[in-house]
Amino acid sequence: MEALCGVLGVPPVPQGSWERDAWFVSTAALRGTAEAAGATPRGTGEAAAEVAERLAVRLRATPGVRRVDVRPNGFLVIGVATPGEIVEDVLAAPAAVPPRRAASVPDSAAPWPDFPRTWDNPGFAVRYAYVRAGAVQRWARDLGVRTGAAARPELLDGPFDRAVLRVLAELPSRRDSRDPGWAAYLERLAEVYHAAVERASPIPRGDEPPTEVHAARVRMGEAVRRVLGEGLAELGVAPPGKI
């Protein structure tokens, strides 16, 4: 994502479900950011599509980009080879909200209540996803799952993994937006993460040995927890230690 932003000047937005292919769309050629990215229109009459074509040349030379299409309206559609790399992008980014900010604001300021603690309450689902991701990290260590930055992002290729990656990929463009819609975003992230834990377990079950797939999923859970924690803080809610 950082490499894409370096060419485009602004984060691209994920497109589609990502169940099979991971696509982003960018309107950089229309938004005046092309100038900042070194793609200044040649003369006042240069069409957005021409600017987009020149950006496309640079994007195609970017590692990890497998395809770039230019639409007649100047939109760029960018396919990435390894969508799991968004996990390291999320974890490498500096924290957007200092934790002390959340602690200074009463929990009643949240867009949804803590109780009742049922799946019908999105406030519970979001808080529990944050706590659950932390618990998964502890369980993984106890079960011998290798954790840390050595996890292989290309192994996050199952449909439930892809669903989580698709939502995580929205984070850079949401941070760049004037109206990031944090509450609805956190609800969606919590929903896909719970489904992934249930249907594509990040920890071994029964006599199953720990694998590199488990390690990659645990690492993805670290990114989910980071985003949920920052999002809760942005909404004025202290991330819970336990539920």
PyMOL commands that set and color helices and strands:
alter all, ss='L'
color gray80, all
select helices_A, chain A and resi 2-8+48-60+83-92+99-103+107-109+122-142+153-155+159-168+171-175+182-199+212-234
alter helices_A, ss='H'
color red, helices_A
select strands_A, chain A and resi 13-15+22-26+65-70+76-80
alter strands_A, ss='S'
color yellow, strands_A
deselect
rebuild
show_as cartoon
